[in-house]
Amino acid sequence: MWHVTLYNVLTTINNVLLIIIGIPFILQFIYMFLFWIPKKKFPKSTDKKRICVIIPAHNEEDVISGTVRELKEKQNYPAELFDIYVVAHNCTDNTASLAREAGATVFELDDPDPSHHIVSYALKYGYDCILATGIEYDFSIRLDADNHVNDEFFNLMNDAYCAGVKIARPYESALNMTQNQFTRACGLYYIFDSRFSSRVRERLHIDAHVNGPGSLTAMEIIRKIGGYDTVSITEDTEFCFKRMLEGYRCHFVEDAVVYEDLPSSFRDTMNRNKRIAAGNARLLFRYTPRMIWNSIKQLRFAFIEQILTYFFTFICLLLCTWIPAYYIYACSYLGAMGALTNAQAAALGLTGTGLWSLLTIVGLALGVLFIIAGISQGLLLVLLDYKKMGANKRRELISGVLMFPIFTIVYCITMAMGLFCKPKWVKINRNASVTGSSSSRKAA
């Protein structure tokens, strides 16, 4: 009968999709289970290189002055060897004047084109202006307007550069980790990639995901390509992809910590994930064939690993649409057909299991994911790295551990929604102090 055939076809499709979904998740479990691998430390260098710091900013008068002043006053690095550049992009507030007063060189960009109102155009303009100064910088550090870094950040990045690193990312932590239950869980989610995934990638010689604040780029690369050559929504990820395809290796400098203001509500998470989801989708369509080909040609797993990780954007869509829809349909159909047991299902010519077995499997799967992929993962992060999260005691973050699985669901939903949204560079709601504690920033 047609409905039996339909059920069997949909079940086969679902099983295939479960395998596709499972591969990236298995990779993340491997990273978590290898938490005991020691971190990579780069040898200390007495050769201090010249650094340019570039900060794109759009209406950031609330935070830009503090960020610039702290870099100038607290970095244990020769002051004459680093310069701070702020790109005030279409600002309608006092961002530019406050950045100048704090000691930064400011480039003002007024671009009326609405399609250019994203951070990539600010970075492109900023690098063009830096190159035009004629100053021979060795490497750049890209920061956001609300970022703070530990006091040894420049030294640690300099050590990595002197060891041959051309592109690198730091450990990403949160300024407002203990602000509320949402930020505790949100912080754990984002810190996973630093503490687990990035450490394992670095130790196994798999390229790090260089995608945001605190990233190091050798200026020889910028000079070679004639400036910043990506203007997409997720320009940081695309820049990483391009450099990998050119043969560069991307690294992780774990003791260099950047603290950023994390989303503190569903709305803030939605605004952030609009950009991430839309940008990731475009990059995957554009770069997947080349990444796969280079993985085969160079026998370099890093290309496949990058694609698998960023494919999670589409997995979120499947988890929010197909998966619940299929299992609601399957349970309803099996119940209506009276296929309560495996034997009854087989007698009707149905693929798979009976209703009771299906409910048991679904319940066990959800339980395992909730406990292993949720609670245990968050708890392990708190036990290992609570100091880097700005907490004085582990118990300050326990509520975040309990909320972690719930935030994962929220993240998945907002990523799926983000695929259908048009992102903009909007000001983030900051309802916690972004200055952070001095002790937390000193921690490595």
Order of alpha helices (4+ residues) and beta strands (2+ residues): alpha-beta-alpha-beta-alpha-beta-alpha-beta-beta-alpha-beta-alpha-alpha-beta-alpha-alpha-beta-alpha-alpha-alpha-alpha-alpha-alpha-alpha-alpha-alpha
